[in-house]
Structures are given as structure tokens and as C-alpha cells.
């Protein structure tokens, strides 16, 4: 449910946003291949958090083949390179922040010890790609400083905003699906977005909206806590099984 909000956060850096929008990797574009792109994105989260070192290495190799084609041209509004570790660090930071925010809504606040423990584990979202271990801010407090500085680089222009709003409204899905879930997906996306990103997207958000979102998350959290582990971990457990099948049968992981 938090996925679209996290994509907005990641693509709010112009170099990341235009890298995605101008990508020459046709098979990996969400608007052209929504199922494949969604699988690859979620599979990255699964292998980063649940995979072995060898599985991470093989997945990184597959991602690198795709990223090698993602470079700006003379016509691009901004300069970008998908191998830029600073851009990957920002993406990893957004992913970690999304995981932390979701945990808070479903399970409550971390204790100080939990907060630091899981933060250190979060470095894997960057190190599974080109981010060096030493680039990950040393402590959770240092991460907060990095986050505050990084927000200064956030800028969503009209073209990027239109692209991201299309995702928030689930318009990339089958037309019937988009009609069924579009409004709800937009509402939930707004709810998961920090205010700075809502402002960039020009989304309104009222106190009434916040109360409605909090009630929705409370119900979801109650159900989530009562689910068997195999259901709580879906679709990540399924995606890890799919990845292992792909690697075992010689198929591309990406």
C-alpha cells in the first residue's frame, strides 16, 4: 500500500525521476509492463532483506545490465547515470524510510535499541547495488541529518508530477482495476507521503483526511497482527521462491 508513495519520494530528485521516465529499458518501464516492473521492484526488496549474499550478487548483476542503459543524453533536462551511488543512496534512504514509517503504523514506534538495529540493517537496500557501506550514515541520528539535507534537492516539475500522479491513481493498471482502486490508491498514497512530498505533488491533505487514514491503518494493523506469518510475508516469500526458481533454471532474475 505504501509503494506508490515511496516511488514518489524516490523520483522527487530530478536525476532519479528523469532517469526512470527516459529509461531506454523498455521491458522495465512501469507504464508499458506494469506486472513485470512491479515484480522486479518488489523482488529487489525481497532479495535485499531476505536473500543470501550469492542471491544478492546475482540479482545485482541483472540490475546492473539494465542500469547500464540508463544515462542522460544531450536532450535530457538533467544529467543522470543509474550507476551514480549518490542517487542510489537516496533511493535506498527512501526505501528504508518507507519501511520504518510502515512499521510505525502497523506495530508502533521502535524502542531506541530497535530503531538503531533496524536502521543498520537498512543499509542493505543500498549495498545490494552500488552504495558502499561507508556511504550509509553511521547512525540513525546521522541519517536524520542526511535526510534533512537531501530534502533540499527535492523538486518535482510538471512532467514528473504528471508521471507520478498517473502511478498514484493506478492508471498503469488494467482500466477496470484502475477504476476500482484508483481513488483509494491515491488516498492511501497521500497518507503515506510526508508533507514535503505532498506539497511538491500539489496534493491537498486535511485534518479530516488524516483521521480517516489513521482509522484505516488501525483496522489494517489489527488484521495484520492476527495473520499467519506466511500471509504477512506475502508477496515477498512468493517472490523469493520465484527468484530462486529463475536462478535455478538459468533465467534472468530481472
C-alpha positions as CSV (number, residue, x, y, z in Angstrom):
1,X,0.0,0.0,0.0
2,X,2.9,2.4,0.6
3,X,4.6,1.5,-2.7
4,X,3.3,4.4,-4.8
5,X,4.2,6.9,-2.1
6,X,7.7,5.6,-1.9
7,X,8.1,5.8,-5.7
8,X,7.1,9.5,-5.5
9,X,9.7,10.0,-2.8
10,X,12.5,8.3,-4.8
11,X,11.7,10.1,-8.1
12,X,11.4,13.5,-6.4
13,X,15.1,14.0,-7.1
14,X,15.1,15.2,-10.7
15,X,18.0,12.9,-11.7
16,X,16.2,9.9,-10.4
17,X,12.9,11.0,-11.9
18,X,14.2,11.6,-15.4
19,X,16.3,8.5,-15.2
20,X,13.1,6.5,-14.8
21,X,11.0,8.5,-17.2
22,X,13.6,8.5,-20.0
23,X,14.8,4.9,-19.4
24,X,15.6,3.0,-22.6
25,X,15.0,-0.3,-20.9
26,X,11.5,-0.8,-22.5
27,X,10.9,-4.1,-20.7
28,X,11.3,-2.4,-17.3
29,X,9.0,0.6,-17.8
30,X,6.0,0.5,-15.4
31,X,3.6,2.1,-17.8
32,X,4.5,-0.4,-20.6
33,X,4.9,-3.5,-18.5
34,X,3.3,-2.9,-15.1
35,X,3.3,-6.6,-13.9
36,X,7.0,-7.2,-14.8
37,X,8.1,-3.8,-13.4
38,X,6.2,-4.4,-10.1
39,X,7.6,-7.9,-9.8
40,X,11.2,-6.7,-10.3
41,X,10.8,-3.8,-7.8
42,X,9.3,-5.9,-5.1
43,X,11.8,-8.7,-5.8
44,X,14.6,-6.3,-5.2
45,X,13.1,-5.5,-1.7
46,X,12.7,-9.2,-1.1
47,X,16.2,-10.3,-2.1
48,X,17.8,-7.3,-0.3
49,X,16.1,-8.1,3.0
50,X,15.7,-11.9,2.8
51,X,18.2,-13.2,0.2
52,X,21.6,-14.8,0.6
53,X,24.8,-13.0,-0.3
54,X,25.0,-15.0,-3.5
55,X,21.4,-14.2,-4.4
56,X,22.1,-10.6,-3.9
57,X,25.2,-10.8,-6.1
58,X,23.3,-12.4,-9.0
59,X,20.4,-10.0,-8.7
60,X,22.8,-7.1,-8.6
61,X,24.4,-8.4,-11.8
62,X,20.9,-8.5,-13.5
63,X,20.0,-5.0,-12.3
64,X,23.4,-3.7,-13.5
65,X,22.7,-4.9,-17.0
66,X,19.6,-2.8,-17.1
67,X,21.1,0.2,-15.3
68,X,24.0,0.3,-17.8
69,X,21.4,1.6,-20.4
70,X,20.1,4.4,-18.1
71,X,22.2,7.5,-18.8
72,X,21.2,11.0,-19.7
73,X,21.6,12.4,-23.2
74,X,22.2,15.9,-24.6
75,X,18.4,16.3,-24.7
76,X,17.8,15.3,-21.1
77,X,16.6,18.1,-18.8
78,X,19.1,16.9,-16.1
79,X,22.2,14.8,-16.0
80,X,21.9,11.3,-14.6
81,X,23.5,7.9,-14.5
82,X,21.8,4.9,-12.9
83,X,25.2,3.8,-11.6
84,X,25.6,7.0,-9.5
85,X,26.0,5.8,-5.9
86,X,24.6,9.2,-4.6
87,X,21.4,8.6,-6.5
88,X,21.2,5.0,-5.3
89,X,21.8,6.2,-1.7
90,X,18.8,8.5,-2.0
91,X,16.7,5.7,-3.3
92,X,17.8,3.3,-0.6
93,X,17.2,6.0,2.0
94,X,13.6,6.4,0.8
95,X,13.1,2.7,0.9
96,X,14.3,2.5,4.4
97,X,12.2,5.5,5.5
98,X,9.2,3.8,3.9
99,X,9.8,0.6,5.8
100,X,10.2,2.5,9.1
101,X,7.0,4.5,8.6
102,X,5.0,1.4,7.7
103,X,6.3,-0.4,10.8
104,X,5.3,2.6,12.9
105,X,1.7,2.4,11.5
106,X,1.4,-1.4,11.9
107,X,3.4,-2.1,15.0
108,X,4.0,1.3,16.7
109,X,7.2,3.1,17.4
110,X,10.6,1.3,17.7
111,X,12.4,1.3,21.0
112,X,15.7,3.2,20.7
113,X,17.6,-0.1,20.5
114,X,15.3,-1.4,17.8
115,X,15.5,1.8,15.9
116,X,19.2,1.6,15.7
117,X,19.3,-2.1,15.0
118,X,16.9,-2.0,12.1
119,X,18.5,1.2,10.7
120,X,21.8,-0.6,10.5
121,X,20.1,-3.5,8.7
122,X,18.6,-0.9,6.3
123,X,21.9,-0.3,4.6
124,X,21.3,-3.4,2.6
125,X,18.9,-1.5,0.4
126,X,21.9,0.4,-0.9
127,X,24.7,-2.1,-0.6
128,X,22.8,-4.6,-2.7
129,X,23.5,-2.2,-5.5
130,X,26.5,0.3,-5.8
131,X,26.3,2.1,-2.4
132,X,29.4,1.4,-0.3
133,X,28.8,0.5,3.3
134,X,30.6,3.7,4.5
135,X,28.2,5.9,2.5
136,X,25.3,4.8,4.7
137,X,25.1,7.4,7.5
138,X,26.7,5.9,10.6
139,X,23.8,6.2,13.0
140,X,20.0,6.7,12.8
141,X,20.6,10.3,14.1
142,X,23.1,10.9,11.3
143,X,20.5,9.5,8.8
144,X,18.1,12.2,10.0
145,X,20.7,14.8,9.2
146,X,21.3,13.3,5.8
147,X,17.5,13.2,5.2
148,X,17.1,16.9,6.1
149,X,19.9,17.9,3.7
150,X,18.6,15.6,0.9
151,X,15.1,17.2,1.1
152,X,16.7,20.4,-0.3
153,X,17.3,18.5,-3.6
154,X,13.6,17.5,-3.9
155,X,11.9,19.1,-6.9
156,X,9.0,17.7,-8.8
157,X,8.4,19.5,-12.1
158,X,5.2,19.3,-14.1
159,X,6.3,16.4,-16.3
160,X,7.5,14.3,-13.3
161,X,4.3,15.3,-11.4
162,X,2.1,14.0,-14.2
163,X,4.0,10.8,-14.4
164,X,3.8,10.2,-10.6
165,X,0.2,11.1,-10.3
166,X,-0.5,8.6,-13.0
167,X,1.1,6.0,-10.7
168,X,-0.7,7.2,-7.6
169,X,-4.0,6.8,-9.3
170,X,-3.1,3.3,-10.5
171,X,-3.7,4.3,-14.1
172,X,-1.0,2.0,-15.3
173,X,-3.2,-1.0,-14.3
174,X,-6.0,-2.5,-16.4
175,X,-8.7,0.2,-16.9
176,X,-11.2,-1.8,-14.8
177,X,-8.7,-2.2,-12.0
178,X,-7.8,1.5,-12.2
179,X,-11.4,2.5,-11.9
180,X,-11.9,0.2,-8.9
181,X,-8.8,1.1,-6.9
182,X,-7.7,4.4,-8.3
183,X,-9.3,6.8,-5.8
184,X,-8.4,4.6,-2.8
185,X,-4.8,4.2,-4.0
186,X,-4.5,7.9,-4.4
187,X,-5.8,8.5,-0.9
188,X,-3.5,5.9,0.7
189,X,-0.6,7.3,-1.3
190,X,-1.2,10.8,0.1
191,X,-1.5,9.3,3.6
192,X,1.9,7.6,3.4
193,X,3.6,10.7,1.9
194,X,5.5,13.1,4.3
195,X,4.1,16.6,3.9
196,X,7.1,17.9,1.9
197,X,6.3,15.5,-0.9
198,X,2.5,16.2,-0.8
199,X,3.4,19.9,-1.3
200,X,5.6,19.0,-4.3
201,X,2.8,16.9,-5.8
202,X,0.3,19.7,-5.0
203,X,-1.9,17.3,-3.1
204,X,-4.3,18.6,-0.5
205,X,-4.4,16.9,2.9
206,X,-6.7,17.9,5.7
207,X,-7.1,17.0,9.3
208,X,-10.2,15.1,8.3
209,X,-8.2,13.1,5.8
210,X,-5.6,12.3,8.4
211,X,-8.2,11.0,10.9
212,X,-9.7,8.8,8.1
213,X,-6.2,7.5,7.2
214,X,-5.4,6.8,10.8
215,X,-8.6,4.8,11.3
216,X,-7.9,2.8,8.1
217,X,-4.4,2.0,9.3
218,X,-5.7,1.0,12.7
219,X,-8.0,-1.6,11.2
220,X,-5.3,-2.9,8.8
221,X,-2.8,-3.1,11.7
222,X,-5.3,-5.2,13.8
223,X,-5.9,-7.6,10.9
224,X,-2.2,-7.8,10.1
225,X,-1.2,-8.7,13.6
226,X,-3.6,-11.7,13.5
227,X,-2.4,-13.0,10.2
228,X,-0.3,-16.2,10.0
229,X,3.4,-15.3,9.2
230,X,3.1,-16.8,5.7
231,X,0.4,-14.4,4.8
232,X,2.1,-11.4,6.5
233,X,5.2,-12.0,4.4
234,X,3.3,-12.3,1.1
235,X,4.3,-11.5,-1.6
236,X,7.9,-11.4,-0.6
237,X,8.1,-15.1,0.3
238,X,6.5,-15.9,-3.1
239,X,8.9,-13.5,-4.9
240,X,11.9,-15.2,-3.2
241,X,10.7,-18.6,-4.4
242,X,10.2,-17.2,-7.9
243,X,13.7,-15.7,-7.9
244,X,15.3,-19.0,-6.7
245,X,13.4,-20.8,-9.5
246,X,14.7,-18.3,-12.0
247,X,18.3,-18.7,-10.9
248,X,18.0,-22.5,-10.7
249,X,16.6,-22.7,-14.3
250,X,19.1,-20.2,-15.8
251,X,16.5,-17.4,-16.3
252,X,17.3,-13.7,-15.8
253,X,16.4,-12.6,-12.3
254,X,15.4,-9.2,-13.7
